[in-house]
Amino acid sequence: MFLRDGNSQVTGCKRNFRESEDKFAYQLFQNIKSNYSQLKKLLEKINSHWVYEDFVYRFYHGSFKVYDLQYVSREIIESLKKLAPEGYKFCSSFQEIVKKGAGDKCWKLSHNKNWDKNTRIFLEAFFHSKYFLEMAVKYGKVLNRPPEFMPSGWSALLSLYWKRDKST
């Protein structure tokens, strides 16, 4: 059920948690809160000119320096791993994205012939990783407990680690 505020804006989705899902959300929330200062510092670094702005430019400029974006993505991914509730790992979709775009791929001259295919994967891994880092920082700041009304970004964080039954 979508809820609307006084301005008819969708504000979230109310869900009935199963007990295991509630414990999962609480543990994720606690992990975000206990790592908040490191997450915030990392996001500030990621949003700086020499990371976010420069690496996207490197892709469009055709610079081999875009390959270094893999290392930035891995740094974000390592921070996100620390947030995972015990016994959980990333969902398969995210794992596939970062496997392709946050590895150790080295530049080769032959990659220039198909630049987009060989390098766009780095941006994809970076943008997805950055998104989850942004959501962790956002909800680590504004929430005092796991929400009953589910904002999209919080739901995305839950989905990063929790494989949900599509029928619910």
HELIX and SHEET records of a PDB file:
HELIX    1   1 GLU A   19  SER A   34  1                                  16    
HELIX    2   2 TYR A   36  ILE A   46  1                                  11    
HELIX    3   3 HIS A   49  GLU A   53  3                                   5    
HELIX    4   4 ASP A   54  HIS A   61  1                                   8    
HELIX    5   5 PHE A   64  ASP A   68  5                                   5    
HELIX    6   6 LEU A   69  LEU A   83  1                                  15    
HELIX    7   7 SER A   92  GLY A  101  1                                  10    
HELIX    8   8 LEU A  109  ASN A  114  5                                   6    
HELIX    9   9 TRP A  115  VAL A  142  1                                  28    
HELIX   10  10 SER A  152  TYR A  161  1                                  10    
SHEET    1   A 3 PHE A   2  ARG A   4  0                                        
SHEET    2   A 3 VAL A  10  LYS A  14 -1                                        
SHEET    3   A 3 PHE A 149  MET A 150 -1                                        
END                                                                             
